[in-house]
Amino acid sequence: MHHLLNLPSTFSKPKKSDSHVSITIPQENNGFRINQTILTNLVAKKDLQTLQKLGGVDGVAHCLETNLDSGIKGSAEDMTRRQVAFGSNTHGKKQLVKSFSYFVGKAFRHHTIMILLGCAALSLGIDIKEHGGAFKECWYEGGSISLAVFVLVAFSAIVNYWQNRQLDKIFRISNNIRIDVIRRGQQQQISIFDVVVGDIVYLKMGDKIPADGLFLDGYSLQVDKSSMFEERNHVEVNLRRNPFLVSSAKVINGFARMLVTSVGTNTTYCQMMNLINRDEKEKSPLQKRIKKLAWSIRTVTDLVLVVLLVNDYFTSNTCNGKRNKDNDPLNAIKGMVAATAIIISTASPEGLLFVVKLTLTFAVKRMMVDKLLVRTPSACETMHSITTICTNKTGTLTLNQMKVKNFWLGQKPMDEVACSSSISPHVVDLILQGVALNTMEGSYKGSSRLMGSEFFGNSMEKALLSWAALELKMHMEKMKQNYSILFVETFNSRKKRSGVLIKNKDANTDVLHIHWKGAAEMILAMCSSYYDSSGNTKDMNEEERMKYELIINEMAASGLCCVAFAYTRVSQEDGEDLNEKKKLKEEKLTLLGLAGVEDPCRPEVKEAVELCHCAGVKIKMITGDNVCTARAIAIECGILQSGDEDKEGAIVEGEVFRNYTLQEMMEKVDNICVLARSSPSDKLLMVQCLKLKGQVVAVSGINDSRVLKEAHVGLSLGIQGTAFAKESSDIVILDDNFATVAMALRWGRCIYGNIQKFIQFQLTITVSTLVINLLATISTSADYLTAAQTLRVNMITGMLGALALATEQPTSDLMEKPPVGPIERLITNIMWRNLLAQALYQIGVLLLLQCRGASIFGPTKAIHNILIFNTFNLCQIFNIFNVRKLEKKNVFKEVHNNWKFLVIVGIMILLQVLMVEFLRQFANTEKSNWKGLVHTEKLNWVNWGTCVAIAAVSWPIGMIVKCIPIPQLRSL
């Protein structure tokens, strides 16, 4: 952005006017002649009277030791001094990071953990009474339950703490916006956190105002304060009536420079936010579905618990019952405690919600490697249901490396090398005016050797400025020095053009120039004449206009973006009238030339689009380019496939679309592949129509905050995207690449699949455990699995199984299926088939071992109990391989690529061996054995081989049941 006022290069104290009234300013503020209280109240109260007393904006700058041309000194000493005096620009939001002890305490306060601890205490107390205080021999069951609870709490706290740190990291990265400032006479980009009071900040359309401040200079500046107020609040900012700018407001039109007066917690926005308490604990749609599923499971298990408790009560009062021991009521209480512990440890609803959090935490961290910054973790869950992706063109489908490919003057193409010598000097000068002065971007002397200037900003402006400097020998600094800018109509996506009113400082004339630049067909419609290559002006009759339209269409058909330049002359009096009306002349212009700007497609985008099509996801390109350019790009990217470009309704202009009736929109929106010459309102309208049609929509955008919020998943661009677009989005595409959007889709399906895998895995354990214990109760035999053993299965196998399945990464076969609808149930018929087969096998094995195990294998009673527990746990470890692939028979495919999965399974096996071989007291919890010495028998190699062989049968069973065809009907 260029300097907008020609201010003196040397700093001078502002002069007092007759109306100037002095005020007392404290001198003890680190040497500055103004303090923070005055600065804060100045903007918060919009105090024009105090501002006038201070000498206006110039006076405030003088007090802050800011040069209005070169900015602050910016040295380390100067920065430290300003931060000490006025604070740093750290946001006043509540700290996201919580201590580890906070999550430990939160876990212990959970009702499930408290019930389990109560069960452990009761069990320990009853056993101590039974054994006469022989603590050494009776602490195993109560102690093992307590140990299991401790591990559960620790694991939960670690995962929650980890996720909390991840969210804090994401918050810092996503809010680390780059701001344009001027320091030591050089324009540079800094982090928003490095902005200090006294800085001069450049603002343009789409920017988020980084701090409170005062308007210095600029044109057509309008800001939206909806971040502070619920309704949309558009305010015009100018030097005379309203020079006040507040932090977090959005620039919706124009551009300007501002003087920073308050940062961080001293800003109006932060002080307002401190008064607001926000509840951000709402669960995501998937979490709500999982909670509903979990409570359905809990209902069933509660019925089982009632059966167990009633059975324990009656058997304790039956004289001849097997489980009645001298009618001791302690046995009944202990049986009830054991039943309660089994049910709670088996079917806790919080376990499934915890797995969602664990899976998302793993995924969010790994998605950063794939250039995906997740701002809203629940958006990852939604990505699996996406049916339509609405994407912009520039930078996403293309490389955003624009270059002027050709230039037309009159109706003749100009060679890029000989361009400057082919055009009359007068026309060259007019073109240079239109390029250099009708732009929002600035330049400054830097390291670039390109005509001594370095250009930055959006790619279109950089391409045009670089072309003019290289081919037309433009000197940017000289252009700024020779001309004064009187008024600017800034570019926006609705008008597709920008205009500027300028005056030559050196010419002794009252003639002013108006320059327009923008979409070629729109500028052409405003012209009544044109320049030829010799500098002659010719009338634009219908025949000539058609020739120009043909040139524009030919360039557009080649995938070039066509930009037209036009100008007209007005008198000083007419210019002042236009400036007063805030509107430039738009008719009877003279066309200067046409530029064809090339922006090559990304080489990988076609493959990514094809991948989305194979996944059943429609891609719609929404662009501001004309129909011909949009068609060429869409065909090259694969959005328009062979034959689609001629299909009626495949390519529609934004104006045509918005003029449809609602019924017509609903009928045609599905068939639209390209929306050309569109505005943000057209994009919003399309997203709303798609949602009404039942589509799940993801949208990528640069400056479309409303559209990003409206979509199910908003995808902002990390490089081109504005601050408000990123703040409104759910996921930031860090490299702006559409291939990364496709990767986000793959990650969404992977996360959903991993959650489904764990549900199948956990339900297999739940069904097996409940049925086994229910059968044991009905048969009035000893428990096949005690409470302590059940807890250990969930502690070792359940938690580590969840961890292992959370490490599964996206695979190519995820994109071979259609999207899962948002109303589809979590447990599919395929999952029911798989888990029931495994559960029935495990139940049958345990029944066989309990009833015939001693006669078949001949172990002692103690070894027999350990054998049952060991076999059951190994079945779960082997089954974890089965759930890796819910439909594929080869469950070992690509398992070698996931070393984390293999390591975690190895840890599960190691812990099981340690539990059985070295912590046999925990594996054997039979009451009758606790009165004597601890058993010293170990499982021999034959026993271990038997356990492993029985568990390994789950693999062929898994392969066989997957051959059974299952109808794809909705399930639970």
C-alpha positions, 0 to 999 in steps of 0.5 A: 500500500502506498502512502496516502498523504504527502506528509513532511519527512521530518518530524515536527511538533503540531502547531496550535490553532486558535481553538487549541486548548492545552491539557495536562499530560503526566510526564512519568510514563517512561518518557512518553508525554501521554499515559495509557488511561488517556489513550484507552478512554480516547477510543473507548469513549470516542472523545473528539474533544480530548483528541482536539485538545491533544492536537488531533492525531498528529498531536497524539503521534507526537506524544507517542514519539511516532514519525508519521512517515517513517513510523517508530524507531523499532529498536530493541530498546524502543520496543521494550520501553513501549511495552513497559509503558503501554503493555504488549499485544497479548489477547485478553482471552482466558488462559487455555492451558490448565495444570495436570493436577486440574485434570487429575482432580476432575477425573477423580470427581467423576461419579464412575470413578467415585463408585469404583473407589467405593467398591474397592473400599467395601471389598477391602473392608469386607475381606479384612473382616473375613480374614481377621485383619490378615491384610497381606492375604486379603487386599488383592481384590480391593487393591487391584480395583484401586490400582485399576482406578488409579491407572484409569484416572492417570490415563484420562488426565494425561489425554485431557492435559495433552489435548488441552495443550494441543488446543492452546498451541492451535490457538496461538498458531491460528491467532498469530496473524501477520500485520503490515507496519512501517518502522524505520521508514520501511514497510514490513510484516510482523506478528500481531503479538509484536504490535506496540503502541505508536506503531503505524499499521496498514489496513486493507479490506478483509483485515482484522484490526489488531489493536485500538487506534486512530485513523491517519489517512486512507480512502473509503474505510468501512469497518464491521463491529459485529465481533463486538455487537451481535448485529452487523454494525458497519461504520464509516471511519474518517479523519474528521468525524470518526477517526476511532478504530477498535480492536477485532473489528473487520475492514469491509471496504477501503484501505488506510493507515492507523496509529496504534493507541492501545494493545492487549488487555487495554483495548476496548474489545478485551475489556468487553470480553472480560465481562462476558462469560461464555459456555463452550462446553457444547458437544459435537454432533458425533459426541451426542450420537456416541453419548446416545449410543452409550446410554443405550448400552448402559440401559441394557447393562443396568438390567443385567446389574439388577438381575445380578443384585437380585440373584446375590440377595436371594442366594445369600438367603438360601440355605442350600445355595452354592454361593451361600456361606453360613448365611453370612450377609458379608458375602451378599454385600461383597457379591453386590459390590463385585457385580456393580464394579463389573457393570460399571467397568464394562459399560461406562458411557464416558469411555466412548466419549473419551475415545472420541477425544483421544482419537481427535487429539491424535489426529489433530497433531498429525494433521498439522504434518499434512498442512491442516490446522484444526481450529474446531476439532469437531469439524474433523468428525463432520468431514466424513459426511461431506457430500459437496465441496465448494472451492474458490479458484485462485491459489487453491486450484491454481498456483497463485503465481500470476504473470501478465502473459500478453497485453492488447492495445487497440486490437493488436497484441503487444510483444512483452519485450518490445511492449514499451517501444510499441506504444506512444509515450502518452498512452504508456504514461496513462497505463502507468498511472492506472497500474501504479496508482489504482492499487491497494498495494504498496512498494518500498525500497528493498533488496529486490533489484527489480527497478529498485522496488519490491512489490507485495500483496495479492498476486494480481496486483503484484503481477501487474506492478511487476509487468509495468516495472519490467516492460514499461520501465515504471518507477514506483516512487517517482509515480507516487511523488508526481501524483496526488490521490484525491479519492479511491473506490476500492475493489470488491467482489461485487463490483469487480473493479476499482477506481481512483481520482488523481491529480498531477502535482507538476502540471499547471492545469485543473484537469484531473484523471479518473482511472478504472481497472477491473474485469474486462467485460465490465470495464469494456461496457463503461467505455465509449472510445479506445486508444490504438497503438499510435495513441489515437482515440477512436470511437467504440461502435458496436463492431469494435466492441464485438472485436474486443469481446472476441479478444476477451473470450479468446484469452479467457478460453486459454485460461487467462484472467482478463483485466482492462484499464480505462480512464477519463478526464474531468475538471477540478470542479467536477472532481470535487463534486465526485469526491463529495458524492463518494462516487467516480464517473463510470461512463464514457471512458476511454479504454487503454488496454487489456492484460491477460494474466496467467495463473497456472493450475496446480499439477496435483489438483486434477488427481485430488479432484478425481479422488473426491469424485471417486469418494462420492463427493461433488466439487463446485468451483465458485470464482469471480472470473468470467464464464470462459476462463472458469470453463477452461480452468474447470476442464483442466482441473477435472471439475468439468469432465468430458461432455459436462461443459456442454451440459445445460446448467453446468456453468452458471453466472452469479447474476443468473443464479441469484435471479432464479426463483427458490424453486429453480435454485433447488432444482438446478443447484445440484447440477451446477459445477461452476459458478462464474462471476460470482460474489460472496452473496452468491456463494452464500446462497449456493451453500444455503440451497445445498444445505436445504437439499440435505447436502453436507457442505464444506467451503474453502474461502479467502474472505468469506467469513459469513459463508465459512460460518454457514457451511458445515465445515469452513476451510480458510486459506492459510496464505491468502486468507484474511484474519476474519476468514481464519477466525470464522473457519473450522480448519485452516489449509496452511498451503492453500492447496486443494490436494490438502482439502482432499486430505482433510476429507480423508482424515475425516473418514479415518477418524470416523472409521477409527471411532467405529473400530473401537466401538466394535472392539469395546462392544465385543468385550462388553457383550462377552463379559455381560453374557458370561457373568449373567450365565454364571449368575443363573447357574449359581456357579463361581464368577467366570471373571471377577470384578478385579479381572474385568477391570484389568481387561478394561484397563489393559486391553480397553485403554491400550486398544483405544490408543492403538486404534487411534493411531490408525492413519488414512489409507487410499481405500477410504476414498473408495466409499460414498460419504456416510450420512449424518443421520446414519447410525454408528453401529452398522450391520457389518459391525454387528456381524463382526462383533457378535461372531467374536463375542459368541466365540469368546463366550463359547470358549469360556463356557467350555473352559469353565465346565470342561477345562479341568478334564480336558487340560487337567490343570489345578484349580488355581491354574484353571482360573488363570487359564480362563482369564489369560485366554479371555484377555488374549482373545481381545488382543488378537481381536484388535487386529480383526477390527482394523479392517471392518470389511477387508479380509486381510486384516494385516494389510499395511500394519507394518506401516503403523509402528505405533500400533505394533508397539502398543500391541506389544506392550499389551502382550508384555503386560499380560505376561507380567500379570500372569507370570509375575503378578499371579495374585492379581490374575487369581482372585478366587476367594477360597485361595486367599485364606491360604498361601499364595499359589506358586503354580505357573502356566507352562509352555503347553498352557501358554500355547493353548491360550494363544492357539484358542485366541488365534482362532479369532483371526480365521473366524473374522475372515470367514464371517466377512464372507457373509453378505450383509444388507446395508441397512441402518442399525443402532 
